[in-house]
């Protein structure tokens, strides 16, 4: 568990399934992910995240807002396996928040805490983050937490159609 001024980053609990599914099923969130997830897919994602946390001691932690104990999304680190994406193998930084929490600095706060934890505890020369080229808000978070654009590694996401507006992805890095 990681604590910041306003957040607790932790593994998911059973009672998080419904709000996690609401996050993943929200079309405002899905617009940046190439679509939404139904409840079964969301539950499977939560199970995979918790398994990763159990195996590695880190992952895409649940973001719990201290003020009201509400699950507002996730922030943390994940592994990108070799061959899964053009940037793998790598340790990836990621976040996802409910729209009601957008613009409040929670993504930056959670990502900064996860990045600091990763730098202290994971033996990796760098941590990367990537997002759709048109997702300026996520790129702004990457910049605010000290990551630098690495245009030589930008790529077309293989799971998205050639004409999909989110296909082109930009890569940012935080090196030791």
Secondary structure by P-SEA (a helix, b strand, c coil): ccccccbbbbcccccaaaaaaaaaacccccccccccccaaaaaaaaaaaaaaaaaccccbbbbbccccccccccccccccccccccccccccccccccccccccaaaaaaaaaaaaaaaacccccbbbbbccccaaaaaaaaaaaccccccccccccccccccccccbbbbbbccc
